[in-house]
């Protein structure tokens, strides 16, 4: 019976095991979140342009949460609104009202269009970050 022995795989195995580092996953996810947040911000700025009521509280509250690893081992982050405006209204509520509309306000979506516009940019940013991480581990 034929027999084959492969040598020298220990180094490759070590390099590949370094890629399983959760910090690498977090950096890749954060790289993809930035273009999405930028597009959402652009849409929000467009909606607020010329508004006599806007004081910038909503724009200032837009942010990206630190990446975290869930129970399944996947890296996640959230893009959203934090805090309250100067009148004590939660910024999340204001953003939701603008996105979906209310009985007194027409909807002016900016989150969904922003995420749709940024999908390819986010994928590209994540791929670039992953390539950088692989290069640094393989050296």
MARLOKE-152010 format. One record per atom (N, C-alpha, C): residue number from 1; residue in one letter; chain; atom name; x, y, z. Coordinates in Angstrom, 2 decimals. Layout:
REM MARLOKE-152010
NODE_seq_type_mol_atom_X_Y_Z
NODE_NUM_A_A_CA_X_Y_Z
...
//
This chain:
REM MARLOKE-152010
NODE_seq_type_mol_atom_X_Y_Z
NODE_1_X_A_N_0.85_-1.16_0.00
NODE_1_X_A_CA_0.00_0.00_0.00
NODE_1_X_A_C_0.90_1.23_0.00
NODE_2_X_A_N_0.49_2.27_-0.73
NODE_2_X_A_CA_1.26_3.51_-0.83
NODE_2_X_A_C_1.14_4.30_0.47
NODE_3_X_A_N_2.24_4.98_0.77
NODE_3_X_A_CA_2.26_5.77_2.00
NODE_3_X_A_C_2.90_7.11_1.68
NODE_4_X_A_N_2.36_8.19_2.28
NODE_4_X_A_CA_2.89_9.51_2.00
NODE_4_X_A_C_3.07_10.25_3.33
NODE_5_X_A_N_4.17_10.95_3.46
NODE_5_X_A_CA_4.45_11.73_4.66
NODE_5_X_A_C_4.65_13.18_4.25
NODE_6_X_A_N_3.94_14.07_4.89
NODE_6_X_A_CA_4.08_15.50_4.60
NODE_6_X_A_C_4.75_16.15_5.80
NODE_7_X_A_N_5.82_16.88_5.52
NODE_7_X_A_CA_6.58_17.52_6.59
NODE_7_X_A_C_6.50_19.04_6.43
NODE_8_X_A_N_6.73_19.72_7.52
NODE_8_X_A_CA_6.77_21.18_7.47
NODE_8_X_A_C_5.41_21.85_7.62
NODE_9_X_A_N_4.42_21.11_8.03
NODE_9_X_A_CA_3.09_21.72_8.17
NODE_9_X_A_C_2.90_22.38_9.53
NODE_10_X_A_N_3.82_22.16_10.45
NODE_10_X_A_CA_3.68_22.73_11.80
NODE_10_X_A_C_3.67_24.26_11.75
NODE_11_X_A_N_4.55_24.84_10.93
NODE_11_X_A_CA_4.63_26.30_10.84
NODE_11_X_A_C_3.34_26.87_10.24
NODE_12_X_A_N_2.83_26.24_9.20
NODE_12_X_A_CA_1.58_26.68_8.59
NODE_12_X_A_C_0.43_26.56_9.58
NODE_13_X_A_N_0.40_25.47_10.31
NODE_13_X_A_CA_-0.65_25.26_11.30
NODE_13_X_A_C_-0.60_26.34_12.37
NODE_14_X_A_N_0.59_26.72_12.80
NODE_14_X_A_CA_0.75_27.76_13.80
NODE_14_X_A_C_0.25_29.11_13.26
NODE_15_X_A_N_0.61_29.43_12.01
NODE_15_X_A_CA_0.17_30.68_11.41
NODE_15_X_A_C_-1.36_30.72_11.27
NODE_16_X_A_N_-1.95_29.63_10.84
NODE_16_X_A_CA_-3.40_29.58_10.67
NODE_16_X_A_C_-4.11_29.68_12.02
NODE_17_X_A_N_-3.54_29.10_13.05
NODE_17_X_A_CA_-4.17_29.18_14.37
NODE_17_X_A_C_-4.15_30.62_14.90
NODE_18_X_A_N_-3.16_31.41_14.51
NODE_18_X_A_CA_-3.11_32.81_14.93
NODE_18_X_A_C_-4.25_33.62_14.31
NODE_19_X_A_N_-4.75_33.20_13.17
NODE_19_X_A_CA_-5.86_33.90_12.53
NODE_19_X_A_C_-7.18_33.69_13.27
NODE_20_X_A_N_-7.24_32.72_14.16
NODE_20_X_A_CA_-8.46_32.46_14.93
NODE_20_X_A_C_-8.59_33.42_16.12
NODE_21_X_A_N_-7.71_34.37_16.22
NODE_21_X_A_CA_-7.73_35.35_17.30
NODE_21_X_A_C_-8.99_36.22_17.21
NODE_22_X_A_N_-9.78_36.32_18.26
NODE_22_X_A_CA_-11.00_37.14_18.22
NODE_22_X_A_C_-10.72_38.62_17.96
NODE_23_X_A_N_-9.55_39.09_18.34
NODE_23_X_A_CA_-9.23_40.50_18.11
NODE_23_X_A_C_-9.15_40.81_16.61
NODE_24_X_A_N_-8.70_39.85_15.82
NODE_24_X_A_CA_-8.66_40.03_14.37
NODE_24_X_A_C_-10.07_40.17_13.84
NODE_25_X_A_N_-10.97_39.34_14.30
NODE_25_X_A_CA_-12.38_39.42_13.88
NODE_25_X_A_C_-12.98_40.77_14.23
NODE_26_X_A_N_-12.68_41.26_15.43
NODE_26_X_A_CA_-13.20_42.55_15.85
NODE_26_X_A_C_-12.70_43.68_14.96
NODE_27_X_A_N_-11.41_43.65_14.62
NODE_27_X_A_CA_-10.85_44.70_13.76
NODE_27_X_A_C_-11.47_44.67_12.37
NODE_28_X_A_N_-11.71_43.47_11.86
NODE_28_X_A_CA_-12.32_43.33_10.53
NODE_28_X_A_C_-13.75_43.88_10.55
NODE_29_X_A_N_-14.52_43.54_11.58
NODE_29_X_A_CA_-15.90_44.03_11.69
NODE_29_X_A_C_-15.93_45.55_11.83
NODE_30_X_A_N_-15.03_46.10_12.63
NODE_30_X_A_CA_-15.00_47.56_12.81
NODE_30_X_A_C_-14.61_48.27_11.52
NODE_31_X_A_N_-13.75_47.65_10.72
NODE_31_X_A_CA_-13.38_48.25_9.44
NODE_31_X_A_C_-14.60_48.31_8.52
NODE_32_X_A_N_-15.47_47.32_8.58
NODE_32_X_A_CA_-16.67_47.32_7.76
NODE_32_X_A_C_-17.75_48.24_8.29
NODE_33_X_A_N_-17.76_48.49_9.59
NODE_33_X_A_CA_-18.79_49.35_10.18
NODE_33_X_A_C_-18.57_50.82_9.84
NODE_34_X_A_N_-17.34_51.22_9.65
NODE_34_X_A_CA_-17.06_52.64_9.42
NODE_34_X_A_C_-17.71_53.19_8.14
NODE_35_X_A_N_-17.60_52.52_6.99
NODE_35_X_A_CA_-18.27_53.05_5.80
NODE_35_X_A_C_-19.79_53.09_5.93
NODE_36_X_A_N_-20.35_52.14_6.67
NODE_36_X_A_CA_-21.80_52.14_6.89
NODE_36_X_A_C_-22.20_53.36_7.71
NODE_37_X_A_N_-21.48_53.60_8.80
NODE_37_X_A_CA_-21.77_54.76_9.65
NODE_37_X_A_C_-21.59_56.07_8.87
NODE_38_X_A_N_-20.59_56.13_8.01
NODE_38_X_A_CA_-20.36_57.34_7.21
NODE_38_X_A_C_-21.54_57.62_6.28
NODE_39_X_A_N_-22.06_56.58_5.63
NODE_39_X_A_CA_-23.19_56.76_4.72
NODE_39_X_A_C_-24.46_57.14_5.48
NODE_40_X_A_N_-24.66_56.56_6.64
NODE_40_X_A_CA_-25.82_56.93_7.47
NODE_40_X_A_C_-25.71_58.39_7.88
NODE_41_X_A_N_-24.51_58.81_8.26
NODE_41_X_A_CA_-24.28_60.21_8.64
NODE_41_X_A_C_-24.57_61.15_7.48
NODE_42_X_A_N_-24.14_60.79_6.27
NODE_42_X_A_CA_-24.41_61.64_5.10
NODE_42_X_A_C_-25.91_61.79_4.88
NODE_43_X_A_N_-26.65_60.69_4.99
NODE_43_X_A_CA_-28.09_60.75_4.82
NODE_43_X_A_C_-28.77_61.59_5.89
NODE_44_X_A_N_-28.30_61.47_7.11
NODE_44_X_A_CA_-28.86_62.25_8.21
NODE_44_X_A_C_-28.56_63.74_8.00
NODE_45_X_A_N_-27.34_64.05_7.61
NODE_45_X_A_CA_-26.99_65.45_7.35
NODE_45_X_A_C_-27.87_66.04_6.26
NODE_46_X_A_N_-28.14_65.26_5.23
NODE_46_X_A_CA_-29.01_65.72_4.14
NODE_46_X_A_C_-30.42_65.99_4.66
NODE_47_X_A_N_-30.93_65.11_5.52
NODE_47_X_A_CA_-32.27_65.30_6.09
NODE_47_X_A_C_-32.34_66.52_6.99
NODE_48_X_A_N_-31.27_66.80_7.72
NODE_48_X_A_CA_-31.27_67.91_8.67
NODE_48_X_A_C_-30.94_69.25_8.03
NODE_49_X_A_N_-30.44_69.22_6.81
NODE_49_X_A_CA_-30.03_70.43_6.12
NODE_49_X_A_C_-31.21_71.38_5.97
NODE_50_X_A_N_-31.03_72.59_6.40
NODE_50_X_A_CA_-32.08_73.59_6.28
NODE_50_X_A_C_-33.16_73.50_7.33
NODE_51_X_A_N_-33.05_72.58_8.26
NODE_51_X_A_CA_-34.05_72.45_9.32
NODE_51_X_A_C_-33.83_73.51_10.38
NODE_52_X_A_N_-34.88_74.22_10.69
NODE_52_X_A_CA_-34.77_75.26_11.72
NODE_52_X_A_C_-34.75_74.68_13.12
NODE_53_X_A_N_-35.15_73.41_13.27
NODE_53_X_A_CA_-35.24_72.78_14.58
NODE_53_X_A_C_-33.97_72.03_14.98
NODE_54_X_A_N_-33.13_71.70_14.02
NODE_54_X_A_CA_-31.95_70.88_14.31
NODE_54_X_A_C_-30.88_71.66_15.05
NODE_55_X_A_N_-30.40_71.06_16.14
NODE_55_X_A_CA_-29.30_71.66_16.89
NODE_55_X_A_C_-28.06_70.79_16.83
NODE_56_X_A_N_-28.13_69.68_16.07
NODE_56_X_A_CA_-26.97_68.80_15.92
NODE_56_X_A_C_-26.88_67.70_16.95
NODE_57_X_A_N_-27.86_67.62_17.87
NODE_57_X_A_CA_-27.82_66.58_18.90
NODE_57_X_A_C_-27.86_65.18_18.27
NODE_58_X_A_N_-28.69_65.01_17.28
NODE_58_X_A_CA_-28.85_63.70_16.64
NODE_58_X_A_C_-27.57_63.29_15.92
NODE_59_X_A_N_-26.97_64.23_15.20
NODE_59_X_A_CA_-25.71_63.94_14.50
NODE_59_X_A_C_-24.60_63.57_15.48
NODE_60_X_A_N_-24.54_64.31_16.56
NODE_60_X_A_CA_-23.48_64.06_17.55
NODE_60_X_A_C_-23.64_62.71_18.23
NODE_61_X_A_N_-24.87_62.21_18.30
NODE_61_X_A_CA_-25.11_60.98_19.03
NODE_61_X_A_C_-24.89_59.71_18.20
NODE_62_X_A_N_-24.71_59.86_16.88
NODE_62_X_A_CA_-24.48_58.71_16.01
NODE_62_X_A_C_-23.09_58.14_16.28
NODE_63_X_A_N_-23.03_56.83_16.50
NODE_63_X_A_CA_-21.74_56.22_16.78
NODE_63_X_A_C_-21.73_54.72_16.53
NODE_64_X_A_N_-20.55_54.16_16.70
NODE_64_X_A_CA_-20.34_52.73_16.52
NODE_64_X_A_C_-19.92_52.15_17.87
NODE_65_X_A_N_-20.63_51.12_18.31
NODE_65_X_A_CA_-20.29_50.45_19.57
NODE_65_X_A_C_-19.03_49.61_19.37
NODE_66_X_A_N_-18.26_49.40_20.43
NODE_66_X_A_CA_-17.10_48.51_20.30
NODE_66_X_A_C_-17.53_47.11_19.87
NODE_67_X_A_N_-16.72_46.49_19.05
NODE_67_X_A_CA_-17.03_45.14_18.58
NODE_67_X_A_C_-16.96_44.16_19.75
NODE_68_X_A_N_-17.81_43.16_19.67
NODE_68_X_A_CA_-17.88_42.16_20.73
NODE_68_X_A_C_-18.02_40.78_20.09
NODE_69_X_A_N_-17.65_39.76_20.79
NODE_69_X_A_CA_-17.79_38.39_20.32
NODE_69_X_A_C_-19.01_37.77_21.01
NODE_70_X_A_N_-19.97_37.26_20.22
NODE_70_X_A_CA_-21.17_36.67_20.82
NODE_70_X_A_C_-20.92_35.22_21.24
NODE_71_X_A_N_-21.94_34.57_21.76
NODE_71_X_A_CA_-21.80_33.21_22.28
NODE_71_X_A_C_-21.49_32.18_21.20
NODE_72_X_A_N_-21.74_32.53_19.93
NODE_72_X_A_CA_-21.43_31.62_18.83
NODE_72_X_A_C_-20.02_31.84_18.28
NODE_73_X_A_N_-19.33_32.84_18.81
NODE_73_X_A_CA_-17.97_33.12_18.36
NODE_73_X_A_C_-17.89_34.11_17.21
NODE_74_X_A_N_-19.01_34.77_16.89
NODE_74_X_A_CA_-19.03_35.76_15.81
NODE_74_X_A_C_-18.81_37.16_16.35
NODE_75_X_A_N_-18.07_37.97_15.61
NODE_75_X_A_CA_-17.84_39.36_16.01
NODE_75_X_A_C_-19.00_40.21_15.50
NODE_76_X_A_N_-19.49_41.10_16.36
NODE_76_X_A_CA_-20.61_41.98_16.03
NODE_76_X_A_C_-20.34_43.37_16.56
NODE_77_X_A_N_-20.98_44.34_15.93
NODE_77_X_A_CA_-21.00_45.70_16.45
NODE_77_X_A_C_-22.34_46.30_16.11
NODE_78_X_A_N_-22.62_47.46_16.67
NODE_78_X_A_CA_-23.88_48.15_16.40
NODE_78_X_A_C_-23.58_49.59_16.04
NODE_79_X_A_N_-24.36_50.08_15.10
NODE_79_X_A_CA_-24.29_51.50_14.74
NODE_79_X_A_C_-25.62_52.08_15.18
NODE_80_X_A_N_-25.58_53.14_15.96
NODE_80_X_A_CA_-26.84_53.68_16.44
NODE_80_X_A_C_-26.68_55.03_17.10
NODE_81_X_A_N_-27.73_55.40_17.81
NODE_81_X_A_CA_-27.82_56.71_18.43
NODE_81_X_A_C_-27.84_56.54_19.94
NODE_82_X_A_N_-27.14_57.42_20.63
NODE_82_X_A_CA_-26.99_57.31_22.06
NODE_82_X_A_C_-27.38_58.64_22.70
NODE_83_X_A_N_-27.87_58.57_23.90
NODE_83_X_A_CA_-28.12_59.77_24.68
NODE_83_X_A_C_-29.45_60.44_24.40
NODE_84_X_A_N_-29.52_61.69_24.89
NODE_84_X_A_CA_-30.74_62.48_24.81
NODE_84_X_A_C_-30.42_63.84_24.21
NODE_85_X_A_N_-31.45_64.46_23.61
NODE_85_X_A_CA_-31.24_65.81_23.09
NODE_85_X_A_C_-31.38_66.82_24.23
NODE_86_X_A_N_-31.30_68.10_23.89
NODE_86_X_A_CA_-31.33_69.15_24.92
NODE_86_X_A_C_-32.67_69.23_25.63
NODE_87_X_A_N_-33.72_68.65_25.04
NODE_87_X_A_CA_-35.05_68.66_25.67
NODE_87_X_A_C_-35.34_67.37_26.43
NODE_88_X_A_N_-34.40_66.45_26.45
NODE_88_X_A_CA_-34.58_65.19_27.17
NODE_88_X_A_C_-35.22_64.08_26.36
NODE_89_X_A_N_-35.33_64.26_25.05
NODE_89_X_A_CA_-35.91_63.23_24.18
NODE_89_X_A_C_-34.80_62.27_23.75
NODE_90_X_A_N_-35.00_60.95_23.88
NODE_90_X_A_CA_-33.96_60.01_23.46
NODE_90_X_A_C_-33.66_60.15_21.95
NODE_91_X_A_N_-32.40_60.20_21.63
NODE_91_X_A_CA_-32.00_60.35_20.23
NODE_91_X_A_C_-32.44_59.16_19.37
NODE_92_X_A_N_-32.52_57.99_19.96
NODE_92_X_A_CA_-33.01_56.81_19.23
NODE_92_X_A_C_-34.44_57.03_18.76
NODE_93_X_A_N_-35.25_57.63_19.60
NODE_93_X_A_CA_-36.66_57.87_19.26
NODE_93_X_A_C_-36.75_58.89_18.13
NODE_94_X_A_N_-35.93_59.93_18.20
NODE_94_X_A_CA_-35.93_60.95_17.15
NODE_94_X_A_C_-35.50_60.37_15.81
NODE_95_X_A_N_-34.47_59.53_15.85
NODE_95_X_A_CA_-33.99_58.91_14.62
NODE_95_X_A_C_-35.04_57.97_14.03
NODE_96_X_A_N_-35.70_57.21_14.90
NODE_96_X_A_CA_-36.74_56.29_14.45
NODE_96_X_A_C_-37.92_57.05_13.85
NODE_97_X_A_N_-38.29_58.17_14.46
NODE_97_X_A_CA_-39.39_58.98_13.93
NODE_97_X_A_C_-39.03_59.55_12.56
NODE_98_X_A_N_-37.79_59.96_12.39
NODE_98_X_A_CA_-37.37_60.49_11.09
NODE_98_X_A_C_-37.33_59.38_10.04
NODE_99_X_A_N_-36.84_58.23_10.43
NODE_99_X_A_CA_-36.70_57.10_9.50
NODE_99_X_A_C_-38.06_56.56_9.07
NODE_100_X_A_N_-38.96_56.38_10.01
NODE_100_X_A_CA_-40.24_55.72_9.72
NODE_100_X_A_C_-41.42_56.67_9.61
NODE_101_X_A_N_-41.26_57.88_10.09
NODE_101_X_A_CA_-42.36_58.84_10.07
NODE_101_X_A_C_-43.26_58.68_11.29
NODE_102_X_A_N_-44.09_59.67_11.50
NODE_102_X_A_CA_-45.08_59.64_12.57
NODE_102_X_A_C_-46.40_60.14_12.00
NODE_103_X_A_N_-47.40_60.26_12.85
NODE_103_X_A_CA_-48.68_60.78_12.38
NODE_103_X_A_C_-48.58_62.25_12.00
NODE_104_X_A_N_-47.55_62.94_12.51
NODE_104_X_A_CA_-47.38_64.37_12.23
NODE_104_X_A_C_-46.18_64.67_11.34
NODE_105_X_A_N_-45.36_63.66_11.07
NODE_105_X_A_CA_-44.12_63.88_10.32
NODE_105_X_A_C_-43.98_62.82_9.23
NODE_106_X_A_N_-43.74_63.25_8.02
NODE_106_X_A_CA_-43.49_62.30_6.93
NODE_106_X_A_C_-42.16_61.60_7.16
NODE_107_X_A_N_-42.08_60.38_6.67
NODE_107_X_A_CA_-40.82_59.65_6.84
NODE_107_X_A_C_-39.75_60.20_5.91
NODE_108_X_A_N_-38.55_60.25_6.43
NODE_108_X_A_CA_-37.37_60.68_5.68
NODE_108_X_A_C_-36.27_59.66_5.95
NODE_109_X_A_N_-36.35_58.51_5.28
NODE_109_X_A_CA_-35.39_57.44_5.57
NODE_109_X_A_C_-33.95_57.84_5.27
NODE_110_X_A_N_-33.07_57.45_6.18
NODE_110_X_A_CA_-31.64_57.69_5.98
NODE_110_X_A_C_-30.81_56.49_6.41
NODE_111_X_A_N_-31.33_55.65_7.29
NODE_111_X_A_CA_-30.58_54.48_7.76
NODE_111_X_A_C_-30.58_53.39_6.68
NODE_112_X_A_N_-31.75_52.98_6.24
NODE_112_X_A_CA_-31.84_51.91_5.24
NODE_112_X_A_C_-31.14_52.30_3.93
NODE_113_X_A_N_-31.39_53.50_3.39
NODE_113_X_A_CA_-30.66_53.86_2.17
NODE_113_X_A_C_-29.14_53.93_2.39
NODE_114_X_A_N_-28.73_54.38_3.57
NODE_114_X_A_CA_-27.29_54.45_3.87
NODE_114_X_A_C_-26.65_53.08_3.93
NODE_115_X_A_N_-27.36_52.13_4.54
NODE_115_X_A_CA_-26.80_50.78_4.61
NODE_115_X_A_C_-26.78_50.13_3.23
NODE_116_X_A_N_-27.79_50.39_2.43
NODE_116_X_A_CA_-27.80_49.84_1.07
NODE_116_X_A_C_-26.68_50.41_0.22
NODE_117_X_A_N_-26.45_51.72_0.33
NODE_117_X_A_CA_-25.39_52.36_-0.46
NODE_117_X_A_C_-24.00_51.90_-0.04
NODE_118_X_A_N_-23.84_51.58_1.24
NODE_118_X_A_CA_-22.51_51.29_1.76
NODE_118_X_A_C_-22.14_49.81_1.75
NODE_119_X_A_N_-23.03_48.96_1.32
NODE_119_X_A_CA_-22.77_47.51_1.40
NODE_119_X_A_C_-21.46_47.12_0.71
NODE_120_X_A_N_-21.29_47.53_-0.53
NODE_120_X_A_CA_-20.07_47.16_-1.26
NODE_120_X_A_C_-18.82_47.77_-0.63
NODE_121_X_A_N_-18.93_49.02_-0.15
NODE_121_X_A_CA_-17.79_49.67_0.50
NODE_121_X_A_C_-17.41_48.93_1.78
NODE_122_X_A_N_-18.41_48.49_2.54
NODE_122_X_A_CA_-18.15_47.78_3.79
NODE_122_X_A_C_-17.48_46.44_3.52
NODE_123_X_A_N_-17.97_45.72_2.53
NODE_123_X_A_CA_-17.38_44.43_2.18
NODE_123_X_A_C_-15.93_44.61_1.75
NODE_124_X_A_N_-15.68_45.63_0.94
NODE_124_X_A_CA_-14.32_45.90_0.46
NODE_124_X_A_C_-13.40_46.28_1.63
NODE_125_X_A_N_-13.89_47.12_2.55
NODE_125_X_A_CA_-13.08_47.52_3.70
NODE_125_X_A_C_-12.76_46.32_4.59
NODE_126_X_A_N_-13.73_45.45_4.78
NODE_126_X_A_CA_-13.50_44.25_5.59
NODE_126_X_A_C_-12.51_43.32_4.91
NODE_127_X_A_N_-12.62_43.17_3.60
NODE_127_X_A_CA_-11.69_42.31_2.86
NODE_127_X_A_C_-10.27_42.86_2.93
NODE_128_X_A_N_-10.13_44.18_2.78
NODE_128_X_A_CA_-8.81_44.81_2.87
NODE_128_X_A_C_-8.20_44.61_4.26
NODE_129_X_A_N_-9.02_44.78_5.30
NODE_129_X_A_CA_-8.52_44.60_6.66
NODE_129_X_A_C_-8.12_43.14_6.90
NODE_130_X_A_N_-8.93_42.22_6.40
NODE_130_X_A_CA_-8.61_40.80_6.56
NODE_130_X_A_C_-7.31_40.46_5.83
NODE_131_X_A_N_-7.14_40.99_4.63
NODE_131_X_A_CA_-5.89_40.74_3.89
NODE_131_X_A_C_-4.69_41.28_4.66
NODE_132_X_A_N_-4.83_42.45_5.27
NODE_132_X_A_CA_-3.75_43.02_6.06
NODE_132_X_A_C_-3.44_42.13_7.26
NODE_133_X_A_N_-4.48_41.63_7.91
NODE_133_X_A_CA_-4.28_40.75_9.07
NODE_133_X_A_C_-3.61_39.46_8.65
NODE_134_X_A_N_-4.00_38.89_7.53
NODE_134_X_A_CA_-3.39_37.65_7.06
NODE_134_X_A_C_-1.92_37.86_6.73
NODE_135_X_A_N_-1.62_38.98_6.06
NODE_135_X_A_CA_-0.23_39.28_5.72
NODE_135_X_A_C_0.63_39.42_6.97
NODE_136_X_A_N_0.08_40.09_7.99
NODE_136_X_A_CA_0.89_40.29_9.21
NODE_136_X_A_C_1.12_38.97_9.96
NODE_137_X_A_N_0.17_38.06_9.91
NODE_137_X_A_CA_0.32_36.78_10.58
NODE_137_X_A_C_1.26_35.86_9.80
NODE_138_X_A_N_1.20_35.90_8.50
NODE_138_X_A_CA_1.99_35.00_7.66
NODE_138_X_A_C_3.46_35.40_7.55
NODE_139_X_A_N_3.81_36.58_8.03
NODE_139_X_A_CA_5.23_37.01_7.95
NODE_139_X_A_C_6.05_36.39_9.03
//
